[in-house]
Amino acid sequence: MTLHYYQKHAQDFFDGTVNVDMTPLYEAFTQYLTHDARVLDAGCGSGRDAKAFHEMGYQVDAFDASSAMVELARQHTGLPVQLMTFSEIDGKAQYDGIWCCASLLHVPSSELPAVMQRLADALKPGGVWYVSFKYGNGERVQGERRFTDLDEEGLRELLGAVPAVVIGSLWVTEDNRPGRDEVWLNGVLKKASRCGVDEVENVRM
């Protein structure tokens, strides 16, 4: 159902998201990256963020599950965006940073723990991981799309199944798109280094 939506409405979705200013979110993520970091944009949509990271000088891989979105993202970024799903991720300690902006929210809650573990496995020790979900609790269908909404407690509970990953910071933002009044939960996660980490969670509203 959700995939069909993006196939059918790819151009409209691209046009509505490609020019959104994401600068504050980029800064919250990239402050932990070295200049030559390798970044995965997982569920890249329009390719907006993959292009931004590429222009910052990072090595960027990107994928999306919609072939229509992949084609638009390839055209927009000039990058070899892959057609794949979260369940196909099989890398081990490949990335310094993983970016999941409004993409994991379409994964059914029953599948999220396994998907989160796959992504955690693909992240290098000491790596950083940005996630965002529509703020709430539970699964719902809106129009032609299925959503898994999370609040702070829901994300903490989810990460209980991924012991190598801890929360660095959580904060709530409003949607930047014109005419949208949605609220988003944002999280910067950290993967334990080989020597271990002792992160203190920072929650801000």
C-alpha positions as CSV (number, residue, x, y, z in Angstrom):
1,M,0.0,0.0,0.0
2,T,2.6,2.5,1.1
3,L,5.0,1.6,-1.8
4,H,2.2,2.0,-4.3
5,Y,1.6,5.5,-3.0
6,Y,5.2,6.5,-3.7
7,Q,5.1,4.9,-7.1
8,K,1.9,6.7,-7.9
9,H,2.8,10.1,-6.4
10,A,6.6,10.2,-6.8
11,Q,6.8,13.5,-8.6
12,D,4.4,15.2,-6.2
13,F,6.3,13.9,-3.2
14,F,9.6,15.0,-4.8
15,D,8.3,18.5,-5.5
16,G,6.9,18.9,-2.0
17,T,10.0,17.8,-0.2
18,V,13.1,18.5,-2.3
19,N,13.5,22.1,-1.3
20,V,12.7,21.9,2.5
21,D,15.5,23.5,4.6
22,M,17.0,20.8,6.7
23,T,20.0,22.7,7.9
24,P,19.4,22.4,11.7
25,L,19.0,18.7,11.4
26,Y,22.1,18.3,9.2
27,E,24.1,20.2,11.9
28,A,22.8,17.9,14.7
29,F,24.1,14.9,12.7
30,T,27.2,16.1,10.9
31,Q,28.8,17.5,14.0
32,Y,29.8,14.0,14.9
33,L,31.3,13.1,11.4
34,T,34.8,13.5,10.2
35,H,35.4,15.2,6.8
36,D,35.9,11.9,5.0
37,A,33.0,10.1,6.6
38,R,30.9,7.5,4.7
39,V,27.2,8.1,5.1
40,L,24.1,6.0,4.2
41,D,20.9,7.8,3.4
42,A,18.4,5.0,4.1
43,G,15.1,5.6,2.4
44,C,16.3,8.7,0.6
45,G,13.1,9.8,-1.1
46,S,13.9,12.7,-3.3
47,G,17.6,12.5,-2.7
48,R,17.6,15.9,-1.1
49,D,19.7,14.9,1.9
50,A,22.0,12.6,0.0
51,K,22.8,15.4,-2.3
52,A,23.4,17.8,0.6
53,F,25.8,15.4,2.3
54,H,27.6,14.7,-1.0
55,E,28.1,18.5,-1.5
56,M,29.5,18.7,2.0
57,G,32.2,16.3,0.9
58,Y,31.0,13.0,2.5
59,Q,31.0,9.7,0.7
60,V,27.3,8.9,0.3
61,D,25.4,5.8,-0.4
62,A,21.6,6.0,-0.8
63,F,18.7,3.8,-1.4
64,D,14.9,3.8,-1.6
65,A,12.2,1.1,-2.0
66,S,10.3,2.9,-4.7
67,S,11.7,2.6,-8.3
68,A,10.0,5.9,-9.2
69,M,11.6,7.7,-6.3
70,V,15.0,6.1,-7.1
71,E,14.9,7.4,-10.6
72,L,14.1,11.0,-9.5
73,A,16.8,10.8,-6.8
74,R,19.4,9.6,-9.3
75,Q,18.5,12.5,-11.5
76,H,18.6,15.0,-8.7
77,T,21.8,13.8,-7.0
78,G,23.9,12.4,-9.8
79,L,24.6,9.5,-7.4
80,P,24.0,5.8,-8.1
81,V,21.0,5.5,-5.8
82,Q,20.0,1.9,-5.2
83,L,16.6,0.3,-5.4
84,M,16.3,-1.8,-2.2
85,T,14.4,-2.1,1.1
86,F,15.5,-2.0,4.7
87,S,15.2,-5.8,4.9
88,E,17.9,-6.1,2.3
89,I,20.6,-4.2,4.3
90,D,23.4,-6.7,5.0
91,G,26.5,-4.5,5.5
92,K,28.7,-4.9,8.6
93,A,30.4,-1.8,10.1
94,Q,30.4,0.1,6.8
95,Y,29.2,3.5,7.7
96,D,30.3,6.4,9.9
97,G,26.8,7.8,9.8
98,I,23.3,6.6,8.9
99,W,20.5,9.0,8.1
100,C,16.9,7.8,8.4
101,C,14.8,10.9,7.9
102,A,11.1,10.1,7.8
103,S,11.8,6.7,6.4
104,L,11.7,4.2,9.2
105,L,8.2,5.4,10.0
106,H,6.7,3.3,7.3
107,V,8.2,0.0,8.7
108,P,5.5,-2.0,10.6
109,S,6.2,-2.0,14.3
110,S,6.6,-5.8,14.4
111,E,9.5,-5.5,11.9
112,L,11.2,-2.4,13.3
113,P,13.5,-4.3,15.9
114,A,15.0,-6.4,13.1
115,V,15.4,-3.5,10.8
116,M,17.0,-1.4,13.5
117,Q,19.4,-4.2,14.2
118,R,20.4,-4.4,10.5
119,L,21.1,-0.7,10.4
120,A,23.0,-0.9,13.7
121,D,25.1,-3.7,12.2
122,A,25.9,-1.5,9.2
123,L,27.1,1.3,11.4
124,K,30.7,1.4,12.5
125,P,31.6,1.4,16.2
126,G,31.4,5.0,17.4
127,G,29.1,5.9,14.5
128,V,26.2,8.3,14.6
129,W,22.6,7.7,13.4
130,Y,19.8,10.1,12.8
131,V,16.1,9.0,12.9
132,S,12.8,10.8,12.8
133,F,9.2,9.6,13.3
134,K,5.9,11.3,13.4
135,Y,5.2,12.0,17.0
136,G,2.8,9.6,18.6
137,N,2.3,6.0,19.7
138,G,1.1,3.1,17.6
139,E,0.4,2.2,14.0
140,R,-2.2,3.9,11.7
141,V,-3.2,4.3,8.1
142,Q,-3.5,7.8,6.7
143,G,-4.7,7.9,3.1
144,E,-2.7,5.4,1.1
145,R,0.2,5.1,3.6
146,R,0.9,3.2,6.8
147,F,2.7,4.9,9.6
148,T,4.4,3.7,12.8
149,D,4.4,6.7,15.2
150,L,6.8,7.0,18.1
151,D,7.3,9.2,21.1
152,E,10.3,9.3,23.4
153,E,9.3,6.3,25.4
154,G,8.5,4.3,22.3
155,L,11.9,4.9,20.8
156,R,13.6,4.0,24.1
157,E,11.6,0.8,24.2
158,L,12.5,0.0,20.5
159,L,16.2,0.5,21.2
160,G,16.0,-2.0,24.0
161,A,16.3,-4.6,21.3
162,V,19.5,-3.0,19.9
163,P,21.9,-3.0,22.9
164,A,24.9,-1.5,21.0
165,V,23.0,1.7,20.3
166,V,22.2,4.5,22.8
167,I,20.4,7.7,22.5
168,G,22.5,10.8,22.3
169,S,19.7,13.4,22.1
170,L,16.0,13.6,21.4
171,W,14.0,16.6,20.4
172,V,10.7,17.5,18.9
173,T,10.1,19.8,15.9
174,E,7.3,21.0,13.8
175,D,7.0,20.2,10.1
176,N,8.9,22.6,7.9
177,R,6.6,22.2,4.9
178,P,4.1,24.9,4.2
179,G,0.6,24.1,5.4
180,R,1.7,21.1,7.5
181,D,1.1,21.1,11.2
182,E,2.6,17.7,12.1
183,V,5.0,17.2,15.0
184,W,8.2,15.1,14.6
185,L,10.4,13.2,17.0
186,N,14.0,13.5,16.1
187,G,16.8,11.4,17.6
188,V,20.6,11.3,17.3
189,L,21.8,7.8,18.2
190,K,25.3,6.6,18.9
191,K,26.8,3.1,18.5
192,A,29.2,2.0,21.2
193,S,32.8,2.1,20.3
194,R,34.9,-1.0,20.7
195,C,35.9,0.3,24.1
196,G,32.4,1.1,25.1
197,V,30.6,4.4,25.5
198,D,29.0,6.2,28.4
199,E,26.5,8.5,26.6
200,V,24.2,10.8,28.6
201,E,20.9,11.3,26.9
202,N,19.9,14.8,26.2
203,V,16.2,15.4,25.8
204,R,15.0,18.8,24.6
205,M,11.7,20.1,23.4
